[in-house]
Amino acid sequence: MNLAVSIIIGFKNRDLQRIKHSLDSIFQQTNLSFEVIFIDYGSDEVISTDTKNLVNSYPFVHYIYAHTNGWFWNRAHALNIGFKYAKNDIILYYDIDLILEPTFIEKILLLDYSSSFYTFSCFYLPINFEITPHTLKNKAIHLEQNYVGLCAVSKIALNSIQAFDEFYFVWGVEDDDIYHRLVASGISHIQFNANQFNVFHQWHLIQAPQKPSLWYLTMLTYFYKKESIHTGQMNLGYCTSISDRKLLHVDQTSVAINKISLEVDGSLLYFNSFIQSFYQMKSGEIAHVEYVEKDNDVVKLPWYVKYFSKKERSKEITNQKVIKNDILSFFNYFVGINRHRIDDYNLKIDSNSISIFILAK
């Protein structure tokens, strides 16, 4: 039986040079029995246009844009979209930071997938490096035996557990979850080091949170309490279309009947007020929160809550402070645990502000 590989890449708002280094290494493979499914998970318009033009210049890449712009990054969802499009028997989940040795595909096609799946470690490259023949390994600054978003597994094994669990989003845990469920289904996990399969990781700033957020702890709790190898979720891997994004078709600058608008500078009491307001919303109502930093990343009140469907009223509180990361962390958690109540949301993050619209289901 001649096996082939479907390489699935999830992507959002990364630089073009990183993409080129990575796809060039795939283009230079000694075995060409593969396809690449590139899921652009809602990149900004300028980035998505340039990205699409670049990846479509490689004949083996299928570019797919998911209209998840304004949503938090969800790697599990992005990879499940790619899995639905995969044509081949072997799936290689692949992060865009990686560069492969030329024989990588050739070597993984020799592995036995009947009862095992495989993950890979990598060499880490310095911040500034040049790709020249046979020199990447000399430039690598260290070797770590950790997971790097690279996993080879059979399509049959993934179907048996319903692929990734899309409960996880923002950062972390989705890899641990799918590896755990594969093992629980009877598939052995084999980890290779970077000397066995040369894989190189392009430098980037550390993305892992320096301290656990409430949402990260919530994901861990969910992970450790799970009892089934199946996700139990419906419609996994659905590729969000522009018609699904109801908030992108709403004039968000206008004040509509039954629209709840919160314009906030922030405090502990603001969170209480917002949560109360959200749970009082009816289907089709829209909540809006806008946060703007002032005074060296610290915002001073007042804040206001306005109900435009009722008699307008406002409340002012002073002498409290909250920082932007607190607001963003709150919405990580809030959207995560309330997705069943949310029809759509649209988050915008600038250098000194956060704005989110939430449409109640």
C-alpha positions as CSV (number, residue, x, y, z in Angstrom):
1,M,0.0,0.0,0.0
2,N,1.4,3.4,-1.0
3,L,0.9,5.9,1.7
4,A,0.8,9.7,1.4
5,V,0.7,12.5,3.9
6,S,-1.7,15.4,4.4
7,I,0.3,18.2,6.1
8,I,-2.1,20.4,8.1
9,I,-1.0,23.9,9.1
10,G,-3.0,26.3,11.3
11,F,-2.1,29.9,11.0
12,K,-3.0,33.4,12.1
13,N,-1.2,36.7,11.6
14,R,2.4,35.6,11.3
15,D,5.2,37.0,9.2
16,L,5.7,36.0,5.6
17,Q,9.4,35.1,5.9
18,R,8.5,32.5,8.5
19,I,6.0,31.0,6.1
20,K,8.5,31.0,3.3
21,H,11.3,29.2,5.3
22,S,8.8,26.6,6.4
23,L,7.1,25.9,3.0
24,D,10.5,25.9,1.2
25,S,11.6,23.1,3.4
26,I,8.5,21.1,2.4
27,F,9.1,22.0,-1.2
28,Q,12.6,20.5,-1.0
29,Q,11.4,17.1,0.3
30,T,12.9,14.0,-1.4
31,N,9.5,12.3,-1.3
32,L,6.7,14.3,-2.8
33,S,3.8,12.1,-1.7
34,F,2.1,14.8,0.3
35,E,-0.4,17.7,0.2
36,V,-0.4,20.8,2.4
37,I,-3.7,22.1,3.8
38,F,-3.1,25.7,5.0
39,I,-5.8,27.0,7.3
40,D,-5.7,30.8,7.7
41,Y,-7.7,31.2,10.9
42,G,-9.0,34.7,10.4
43,S,-5.8,36.7,9.8
44,D,-6.2,40.5,9.3
45,E,-7.1,41.4,5.7
46,V,-3.6,42.8,4.8
47,I,-1.8,39.8,6.2
48,S,-4.3,37.3,4.7
49,T,-4.0,38.7,1.3
50,D,-0.2,38.6,1.3
51,T,-0.2,35.1,2.9
52,K,-2.7,33.7,0.3
53,N,-0.5,35.0,-2.6
54,L,2.6,33.5,-1.1
55,V,1.2,30.0,-0.2
56,N,-0.6,29.7,-3.5
57,S,2.7,30.0,-5.3
58,Y,3.5,26.5,-4.0
59,P,1.7,24.0,-6.2
60,F,1.1,21.5,-3.4
61,V,-0.7,23.9,-1.0
62,H,-4.5,24.3,-0.6
63,Y,-5.2,27.6,1.1
64,I,-8.4,27.9,3.1
65,Y,-9.5,31.1,4.9
66,A,-11.8,30.6,7.9
67,H,-13.8,33.8,8.7
68,T,-12.8,33.7,12.4
69,N,-11.3,37.2,12.3
70,G,-12.2,38.9,15.6
71,W,-12.2,35.5,17.4
72,F,-9.5,34.2,19.8
73,W,-7.0,31.8,18.2
74,N,-8.2,28.2,18.4
75,R,-5.6,25.8,17.1
76,A,-7.8,22.8,17.7
77,H,-10.5,24.3,15.5
78,A,-8.1,25.3,12.8
79,L,-6.5,21.8,12.6
80,N,-9.9,20.1,12.6
81,I,-10.9,22.2,9.6
82,G,-7.8,21.0,7.8
83,F,-8.5,17.4,8.8
84,K,-11.9,17.6,7.1
85,Y,-10.1,18.5,3.8
86,A,-7.4,15.9,4.1
87,K,-7.3,13.3,1.4
88,N,-4.4,11.1,2.5
89,D,-4.1,8.3,5.0
90,I,-1.4,9.9,7.2
91,I,-1.9,13.2,8.9
92,L,1.0,15.4,9.9
93,Y,0.0,18.3,12.2
94,Y,2.6,20.9,11.5
95,D,3.3,24.4,13.0
96,I,4.4,27.2,10.7
97,D,7.5,27.9,12.9
98,L,9.1,24.6,11.7
99,I,11.7,23.7,9.1
100,L,12.2,20.1,8.1
101,E,15.2,18.2,6.9
102,P,14.8,17.2,3.2
103,T,14.2,13.5,4.0
104,F,11.6,14.0,6.7
105,I,8.6,12.9,4.6
106,E,10.5,10.0,3.2
107,K,11.4,8.8,6.7
108,I,7.9,9.2,8.3
109,L,6.4,7.2,5.4
110,L,8.5,4.2,6.6
111,L,6.9,4.3,10.0
112,D,4.2,1.9,11.2
113,Y,0.9,3.6,11.8
114,S,-1.2,0.6,12.6
115,S,-0.8,0.9,16.3
116,S,1.4,4.0,16.9
117,F,1.5,7.7,16.5
118,Y,4.6,9.9,16.5
119,T,5.7,13.3,17.9
120,F,9.0,15.1,17.3
121,S,11.4,17.3,19.1
122,C,13.4,20.1,17.5
123,F,16.6,22.1,17.3
124,Y,15.9,25.8,18.2
125,L,17.4,28.4,15.9
126,P,18.7,31.8,17.0
127,I,16.9,35.0,16.3
128,N,18.9,35.8,13.2
129,F,19.8,32.9,11.0
130,E,20.4,32.3,7.3
131,I,19.4,29.1,5.5
132,T,22.3,27.7,3.6
133,P,22.8,24.0,2.6
134,H,23.7,21.7,5.5
135,T,24.3,24.5,8.0
136,L,21.0,24.7,10.1
137,K,22.1,22.1,12.5
138,N,25.4,24.0,13.2
139,K,23.3,27.1,13.9
140,A,20.9,25.5,16.3
141,I,21.4,26.9,19.8
142,H,20.0,24.0,21.8
143,L,18.0,20.8,21.6
144,E,14.9,20.3,23.7
145,Q,12.8,17.1,24.1
146,N,9.5,18.8,24.1
147,Y,6.5,18.8,21.7
148,V,6.7,21.4,19.0
149,G,3.4,21.1,17.2
150,L,4.5,18.2,15.0
151,C,2.6,14.9,15.1
152,A,2.2,12.1,12.6
153,V,-0.8,9.9,13.0
154,S,-3.2,7.8,10.9
155,K,-6.5,9.2,9.7
156,I,-8.2,6.1,11.1
157,A,-6.8,6.7,14.6
158,L,-8.0,10.4,14.5
159,N,-11.5,9.5,13.3
160,S,-11.8,7.0,16.1
161,I,-11.4,9.8,18.7
162,Q,-13.1,12.6,16.7
163,A,-9.8,14.5,16.3
164,F,-9.1,17.6,18.3
165,D,-11.3,18.9,21.1
166,E,-12.3,22.5,20.2
167,F,-13.0,23.4,23.8
168,Y,-9.4,24.5,24.1
169,F,-8.4,27.8,22.7
170,V,-6.0,30.8,23.1
171,W,-3.0,28.8,24.2
172,G,-2.1,25.2,25.3
173,V,-3.5,21.9,26.4
174,E,-5.0,20.8,23.0
175,D,-1.9,18.7,22.2
176,D,-1.8,17.0,25.6
177,D,-5.5,16.2,25.2
178,I,-5.3,14.6,21.8
179,Y,-2.2,12.6,22.7
180,H,-3.9,11.3,25.9
181,R,-7.0,10.3,24.0
182,L,-5.0,8.5,21.3
183,V,-3.2,6.5,24.0
184,A,-6.4,5.8,25.8
185,S,-7.8,4.4,22.5
186,G,-5.0,1.9,22.3
187,I,-2.5,3.7,20.1
188,S,1.1,3.9,21.4
189,H,2.9,7.2,21.6
190,I,6.5,7.3,20.2
191,Q,8.6,10.5,20.7
192,F,11.6,11.1,18.4
193,N,14.4,13.5,19.2
194,A,15.8,16.0,16.7
195,N,18.8,13.9,16.0
196,Q,16.6,11.1,14.7
197,F,14.4,13.4,12.6
198,N,16.1,16.8,12.0
199,V,13.5,19.5,12.8
200,F,14.3,23.1,13.3
201,H,12.2,25.7,15.1
202,Q,12.4,29.3,14.0
203,W,12.8,31.9,16.7
204,H,9.9,33.9,18.1
205,L,9.0,35.5,21.4
206,I,7.8,33.2,24.1
207,Q,4.0,32.8,23.7
208,A,3.3,30.7,26.7
209,P,1.8,32.7,29.6
210,Q,4.2,33.5,32.4
211,K,1.6,32.7,35.0
212,P,-1.5,30.6,34.6
213,S,-4.6,32.5,33.7
214,L,-8.1,31.6,35.0
215,W,-8.9,30.3,31.5
216,Y,-5.8,28.1,31.3
217,L,-6.6,26.6,34.7
218,T,-10.2,26.0,33.5
219,M,-8.8,24.1,30.5
220,L,-6.6,22.0,32.7
221,T,-9.5,21.2,35.0
222,Y,-11.6,20.2,31.9
223,F,-8.7,18.0,30.7
224,Y,-8.1,16.2,33.9
225,K,-11.8,15.6,34.5
226,K,-12.6,14.1,31.1
227,E,-13.7,10.5,31.0
228,S,-14.3,9.9,27.3
229,I,-11.9,9.6,24.5
230,H,-14.5,11.2,22.2
231,T,-15.0,15.0,22.2
232,G,-18.7,14.7,22.4
233,Q,-18.9,17.9,20.3
234,M,-21.1,18.4,17.2
235,N,-19.9,19.8,13.9
236,L,-16.2,19.7,14.7
237,G,-14.0,21.2,12.0
238,Y,-16.7,23.4,10.6
239,C,-15.1,26.1,8.4
240,T,-16.7,29.4,9.5
241,S,-18.0,31.4,6.5
242,I,-18.6,35.1,6.2
243,S,-22.3,34.5,6.4
244,D,-21.9,32.9,9.8
245,R,-20.4,36.1,11.2
246,K,-23.5,38.1,12.0
247,L,-21.6,40.8,13.9
248,L,-19.6,41.6,10.8
249,H,-22.8,42.6,9.0
250,V,-24.0,44.9,11.8
251,D,-23.3,48.6,11.9
252,Q,-21.5,48.5,15.3
253,T,-21.4,52.3,15.5
254,S,-25.1,52.7,15.7
255,V,-27.3,52.3,18.7
256,A,-30.0,49.6,18.1
257,I,-33.1,48.8,20.1
258,N,-32.3,46.3,22.8
259,K,-28.6,46.8,22.4
260,I,-26.6,46.9,25.6
261,S,-23.5,49.0,25.4
262,L,-20.8,49.1,28.1
263,E,-18.0,51.6,27.7
264,V,-15.6,50.9,30.4
265,D,-12.3,52.2,31.9
266,G,-12.4,49.3,34.3
267,S,-12.5,48.2,37.9
268,L,-13.4,45.0,39.9
269,L,-17.0,46.2,40.0
270,Y,-17.1,46.5,36.2
271,F,-16.7,42.8,35.8
272,N,-19.6,42.2,38.2
273,S,-21.8,44.6,36.2
274,F,-20.9,43.2,32.9
275,I,-21.6,39.6,33.9
276,Q,-24.9,40.5,35.3
277,S,-25.8,42.5,32.2
278,F,-24.8,39.6,29.9
279,Y,-26.9,37.0,31.7
280,Q,-29.9,39.4,31.4
281,M,-29.5,39.8,27.7
282,K,-32.1,38.3,25.3
283,S,-31.4,36.5,22.1
284,G,-30.2,38.9,19.4
285,E,-29.1,41.6,21.8
286,I,-25.6,42.9,21.5
287,A,-23.2,43.9,24.3
288,H,-20.3,46.2,23.6
289,V,-17.2,46.8,25.8
290,E,-14.5,49.3,25.0
291,Y,-11.4,49.7,27.1
292,V,-8.7,52.3,26.5
293,E,-5.4,52.5,28.4
294,K,-4.2,55.8,29.9
295,D,-1.6,56.9,32.3
296,N,1.2,54.4,31.6
297,D,-0.9,51.3,31.0
298,V,-3.2,52.0,33.9
299,V,-6.8,53.2,33.5
300,K,-8.7,55.3,35.9
301,L,-12.4,55.3,36.2
302,P,-15.2,56.5,35.7
303,W,-17.1,53.7,33.9
304,Y,-20.6,53.8,32.6
305,V,-23.3,51.2,31.8
306,K,-26.0,52.3,29.5
307,Y,-29.2,50.3,28.5
308,F,-30.5,51.8,25.3
309,S,-33.7,49.7,25.3
310,K,-34.7,51.3,28.6
311,K,-34.5,54.6,30.2
312,E,-30.8,55.7,30.1
313,R,-29.0,55.6,33.3
314,S,-25.3,55.7,34.3
315,K,-23.2,55.1,37.4
316,E,-19.8,56.5,38.2
317,I,-17.1,55.0,40.4
318,T,-13.7,56.5,41.0
319,N,-10.2,55.8,42.3
320,Q,-9.8,52.2,41.0
321,K,-7.3,50.9,38.5
322,V,-7.1,47.9,36.2
323,I,-4.6,47.0,33.4
324,K,-5.2,45.9,29.9
325,N,-4.0,42.3,30.4
326,D,-6.6,41.9,33.1
327,I,-9.3,42.8,30.7
328,L,-8.0,40.5,28.0
329,S,-7.6,37.6,30.4
330,F,-11.2,38.2,31.6
331,F,-12.5,37.9,28.1
332,N,-10.4,34.8,27.4
333,Y,-12.3,33.2,30.3
334,F,-15.7,34.7,29.7
335,V,-15.9,33.7,26.0
336,G,-14.5,30.3,26.8
337,I,-17.1,29.3,29.4
338,N,-20.0,31.1,27.7
339,R,-19.7,30.0,24.1
340,H,-23.0,28.1,24.3
341,R,-24.7,31.5,25.0
342,I,-22.8,33.5,22.3
343,D,-24.0,33.6,18.7
344,D,-21.0,35.6,17.6
345,Y,-18.4,37.9,19.0
346,N,-15.8,40.4,17.5
347,L,-12.7,41.2,19.4
348,K,-10.3,44.0,18.4
349,I,-7.0,44.6,20.2
350,D,-4.8,47.6,19.5
351,S,-1.7,48.8,21.2
352,N,-3.7,50.6,23.9
353,S,-7.3,49.4,23.6
354,I,-9.6,46.4,23.6
355,S,-13.0,46.4,22.0
356,I,-15.4,43.5,22.0
357,F,-19.0,43.1,20.7
358,I,-20.9,40.0,21.8
359,L,-24.2,38.8,20.2
360,A,-26.4,36.7,22.5
361,K,-27.6,33.4,21.2
